[in-house]
Amino acid sequence: MPLDLEKPITLEAEYKKKTGITPDDIKKLRTWLSTQPHLPANDITDLDLILTFHCCDKSAEVTKQVLDLNLTLKTLFTNLFKDRHVTDKLMTSLSYYLFAPLETRTYDDSKIYFCKLMEPDTKVFVFSDAIKLVLMVLDLWQYLQGTWPGLVIVIDMNVVTLAHITKLDIQTIQQFLYFLQEALLVKLKGLHFINAPSFMDRLMMLLRPFMKKELMDMLVIHQTGSKTIDKYLPMEALPKEAGGQYKTFDTLRTEIIEIVRANSDFFVEEHKKRVVESLRPGKPKTITDIFGGIEGSFKKLDID
């Protein structure tokens, strides 16, 4: 992972990608944004608009709804999106995990996001912190690299124990899976668990009630030691200890922490991108409104 990743992608480089998105598309969205008093128009970048427009298949109407929802959830889900400043405490938490966007892509050029518990001690495992960090690293990499054709998440269950599963709280599961399915600014194309333990069914009992059919259809569970993931992405893309030919877990973890530290200013700016509910036209949104049932789904998940 080259450390020039510390420099964010330029708009010029982003527009050169074969996304079909033009500056005129973004100008029209910017005009709409100026009519939304509750949204932080001055802090929303053109890249934010490109990422949203791209993940919504270039539908302007869907983009407006998904961008609003993304920022609304980031405001309401304080457990996951508050206090995302790069502090020593947060970096210590990050060292307990490996959240690594990998260099090699899937067969359809989707980005691979490799997630793994590194510190098996359950005393330091805080599920909401882990999810907060998963989303921080993903936000940062989108800022650095811009759009990807899709995203495939690979979760290595190698050192996870039943004791870790008992520390998963329903609120965090519900909020994370809702955000993942409805408001992530990237096309999710796959979710893979590798080195699945014997108690995988216990984990699925917690997750399944909050997973829509589209997410269930892209979920694949791979047994310990199997190479079945090679059907979905090149095995060599994975870190060495996971059966691939990429860097080691420790090397990757060190690099990720360095890059997050080097981009601390990004999270200061990102923290400004929140909704002011008192200014929302009509009725302010609450968590009850969100889980009371938003009408339908704005965002379509991609299933190959």
Summary of the structure (lengths in Angstrom):
residues: 304
radius of gyration: 18.8
end to end distance: 27.8
largest distance: 54.1
contacts: 920
relative contact order: 0.17
helix: 51%
strand: 11%
